[in-house]
């Protein structure tokens, strides 16, 4: 997913743009954002939170990292 590569390079805005587009397109790869270390830099961003909540309603990105459900 292009958003992961952009996140790793520090291009947060473009990474979030790609995640939002993936959500709009109903990209089947979106469930892969849960617990992926390269997305941790985005966890505090409200835009990431919105995408995450659409894919995983009721869960928090931090819960994905520590393995809780």
N, C-alpha and C positions, 0 to 999 in steps of 0.2 A: 504494500500500500504506500503510495507516494507520501502521504501525510507522515508516516513513520520516518522516512528519510529526511523530510523537511524538519521534523522535530529534532532529529539528531544533529542537524546542521545549525540549529538555533533559529530557523525561520518559522517562528511560532505563528505569525499571522497567516502565512500561506498554508501551514499545516492545518490550522483551524478551518481555513477556507475549504480545503480538500475534504476534511471530515464533515463539514456541513453539507457539501455537495454530495458526498457519499450517502449521507442520511437522506437527502432529498431524492437520490437515485435508488434508495433501498439496496445499497451495495451489500452483498452477502458476506463480505469480508469484515463488516463493522463489528460483529461480536468478538473479533480478534483484538479489539482495543483493550479488553479487560485483562488487567494484570501484566501488560506488556511494558517492561521497564522503559523503553524508549519514549513512551507517552507520559511518563511521570512528570516531566517538565510542564506539561499542559494541565495537570490535575487541578491547579488552583484557578484556572481561567474559567470564567462563567460560560463562555462559549463551549468549552470542552464539557463542562458539567451538563449543559443542555443536551448535547449529543449523547453523552453517557446515559443520562436519564431516559432518553427516548429508546435507547437500546436495552438498558437494564433498569426498568422502573423500580424505584424504591431502594436502589443500591447506591453506595458512594464509591468513587474511584479509589479511595484509600483502603476500603475493605477488599478490593480486588488485589491490592498489593500484599496485604498481610495474610491473605488466604481465608479470611472469614467470609461467611455467606450472608 
